[in-house]
Amino acid sequence: MAHFELPIHWNDHEDIAMALYEKFGNSFDEAKIYRIRFTDLLDWVLSLPNFVGTREQATEGHLEQIQAKWVYEWRDNQN
């Protein structure tokens, strides 16, 4: 049976952060995550599997929330 994953939208900040952590692992620590340029973050989010949002729908608020959730996800995996 195929594994079905729900589509991810811009408001799914936590799901996006988890996907980014899975993709990049510990190559980004807290300080590096907060220094990521929004243009790079935007490209990475748009390239995630199951992501259905568009570049035009992105807001600075979405990107800030994604960064913060990614930091929490990174911290949760440091134990």
C-alpha positions in Angstrom: 0.0 0.0 0.0 1.4 3.4 -1.0 2.1 5.9 1.8 -0.1 9.0 1.3 0.9 12.3 2.7 -1.4 15.3 2.9 -0.5 18.4 1.0 1.4 21.1 3.0 0.2 24.7 2.8 1.9 28.0 4.0 0.0 27.9 7.3 1.4 24.5 8.2 4.5 26.1 9.7 5.2 23.1 12.0 4.9 20.6 9.1 7.2 22.7 7.0 9.7 23.0 9.8 9.7 19.3 10.3 10.2 18.6 6.6 13.1 21.1 6.5 14.7 19.5 9.5 14.4 16.1 7.9 15.9 17.5 4.7 18.9 19.3 6.3 19.3 17.6 9.7 21.9 19.1 11.9 23.6 21.0 9.0 21.8 24.1 10.4 21.9 24.9 14.1 19.8 27.5 15.8 22.1 30.4 14.9 22.4 29.3 11.2 18.6 28.8 10.9 18.0 32.4 12.0 20.6 33.7 9.5 19.0 32.0 6.5 18.0 34.5 3.9 14.3 34.5 3.2 14.9 34.1 -0.5 16.7 30.8 0.2 14.1 29.7 2.7 11.3 30.4 0.3 13.0 28.3 -2.5 13.6 25.4 0.0 9.9 25.4 1.1 8.7 25.5 -2.5 10.8 22.5 -3.3 9.5 20.3 -0.5 7.5 17.2 -1.5 3.7 17.7 -0.9 4.0 21.5 -0.6 1.2 23.1 -2.6 1.6 26.8 -1.8 2.9 29.3 -4.3 5.6 31.9 -4.2 3.0 34.6 -4.4 1.2 33.3 -1.3 4.3 33.6 0.8 4.5 36.3 3.5 7.3 37.5 5.7 5.1 36.3 8.6 5.0 32.8 7.2 8.8 32.7 6.8 9.4 34.0 10.3 7.1 31.4 11.8 8.8 28.6 9.7 12.2 29.7 11.0 11.0 29.7 14.6 9.4 26.3 14.3 12.5 24.9 12.6 14.6 26.1 15.5 12.2 24.3 17.9 12.4 21.2 15.8 16.2 21.4 15.8 16.2 21.8 19.6 13.9 18.9 20.2 16.3 16.6 18.3 19.4 17.6 20.2 18.9 15.1 23.1 
